[in-house]
């Protein structure tokens, strides 16, 4: 399981949730890099993101998706639809992740740019 897969799922969740800054769990700034952001997540949210990333990895290994397709879907704004198309478990996880993010359990929108920077394989 790579941090890249979790980063892409978290990035999508942040884009979809549009959590207000005031809903963050703490008044401090989120970590400035993708690994720091992932390590700062509540354990239950991290587990959901990890499971969703595992589903993405399984579909890549099965030849149903490629890393390039995922990046293209992210850039085109269609990644949510692609993730939801992976099945009911992926759809449910995405719903729960979005709900958690909207309820202030995630790092907030300010964490988006460090995560996007990690998606280019950097």
Phi and psi in degrees as a GROMACS rama.xvg file:
@    title "Ramachandran Plot"
@    xaxis  label "Phi"
@    yaxis  label "Psi"
@TYPE xy
-97.9945  153.11  UNK-2
-65.1763  -24.2768  UNK-3
-60.2805  -46.7604  UNK-4
-63.4003  -42.4411  UNK-5
-66.4679  -38.435  UNK-6
-60.9424  -41.831  UNK-7
-67.01  -39.6851  UNK-8
-66.241  -43.1837  UNK-9
-64.305  -39.6084  UNK-10
-61.5731  -44.8357  UNK-11
-61.1122  -43.4183  UNK-12
-60.8437  -42.1478  UNK-13
-64.503  -40.9854  UNK-14
-63.9624  -39.0641  UNK-15
-79.9333  -33.9548  UNK-16
-76.7074  -36.9191  UNK-17
46.9792  48.882  UNK-18
-65.4633  131.659  UNK-19
-67.8124  148.964  UNK-20
-57.9235  -31.6405  UNK-21
-71.2846  -14.1677  UNK-22
-87.4974  -0.697145  UNK-23
-66.1402  152.331  UNK-24
-73.3776  -21.8382  UNK-25
-136.523  162.583  UNK-26
-83.5407  -4.8336  UNK-27
-82.2098  163.575  UNK-28
-77.4259  146.728  UNK-29
-70.3435  160.727  UNK-30
-56.8093  155.18  UNK-31
-89.2888  -0.709407  UNK-32
-132.851  163.288  UNK-33
-60.0389  -44.0582  UNK-34
-62.7215  -41.1794  UNK-35
-64.1943  -39.9592  UNK-36
-63.7967  -46.5719  UNK-37
-63.4228  -40.1865  UNK-38
-69.2126  -22.4107  UNK-39
-88.4466  -3.64145  UNK-40
-71.0831  148.996  UNK-41
-60.0263  144.443  UNK-42
-54.947  -40.6766  UNK-43
-67.6628  -38.4797  UNK-44
-68.0209  -41.7223  UNK-45
-60.0947  -42.3115  UNK-46
-62.5982  -39.8895  UNK-47
-65.3902  -43.6448  UNK-48
-63.7112  -41.0408  UNK-49
-63.6493  -42.2806  UNK-50
-64.8886  -41.7297  UNK-51
-64.5542  -39.6065  UNK-52
-64.5517  -36.3333  UNK-53
-63.2327  -40.0972  UNK-54
-62.6995  -40.6184  UNK-55
-61.7509  -46.4175  UNK-56
-60.0188  -41.6416  UNK-57
-61.4304  -41.1041  UNK-58
-69.9042  -32.4702  UNK-59
-67.3646  -46.4116  UNK-60
-64.3699  -30.8149  UNK-61
-80.589  -3.88685  UNK-62
81.2503  11.1682  UNK-63
-82.7273  -23.6839  UNK-64
-140.415  161.555  UNK-65
-127.816  161.298  UNK-66
-57.8006  -40.7997  UNK-67
-62.4833  -40.3441  UNK-68
-62.9232  -42.3701  UNK-69
-62.082  -44.2121  UNK-70
-64.0108  -40.8151  UNK-71
-64.575  -42.6631  UNK-72
-63.4706  -39.3988  UNK-73
-61.5747  -48.8482  UNK-74
-67.174  -29.0424  UNK-75
-87.8216  -7.57617  UNK-76
84.5909  12.8529  UNK-77
-106.469  9.0334  UNK-78
-66.2707  -36.4911  UNK-79
-57.8344  -45.6378  UNK-80
-61.7928  -41.3448  UNK-81
-63.1762  -45.3242  UNK-82
-63.4312  -44.5183  UNK-83
-62.2244  -29.5935  UNK-84
-73.812  -6.17598  UNK-85
-76.7195  -11.9488  UNK-86
131.228  176.623  UNK-87
-65.3678  -36.0544  UNK-88
-64.9216  -45.1452  UNK-89
-63.0064  -42.2532  UNK-90
-61.7733  -45.7429  UNK-91
-63.973  -44.0963  UNK-92
-61.0204  -43.0586  UNK-93
-62.7196  -40.4638  UNK-94
-61.1973  -45.5779  UNK-95
-66.0625  -40.6118  UNK-96
-63.2994  -45.7494  UNK-97
-60.3149  -43.4506  UNK-98
-62.017  -45.249  UNK-99
-59.4503  -44.4911  UNK-100
-64.1292  -42.0248  UNK-101
-67.6971  -25.0615  UNK-102
-93.5056  15.0747  UNK-103
83.3405  12.861  UNK-104
-82.9977  -15.6596  UNK-105
-98.8194  -177.523  UNK-106
-77.1882  -10.6226  UNK-107
87.8656  171.474  UNK-108
-64.4137  -24.7885  UNK-109
-64.9049  -15.1031  UNK-110
-86.1927  -5.23138  UNK-111
-62.6265  -47.6911  UNK-112
-63.1704  -44.8055  UNK-113
-59.2929  -35.7364  UNK-114
-69.8979  -43.2255  UNK-115
-61.7576  -35.9202  UNK-116
-61.6836  -31.3059  UNK-117
-79.7562  -11.1802  UNK-118
-79.6091  -19.0041  UNK-119
-81.7218  10.8797  UNK-120
81.8896  16.0589  UNK-121
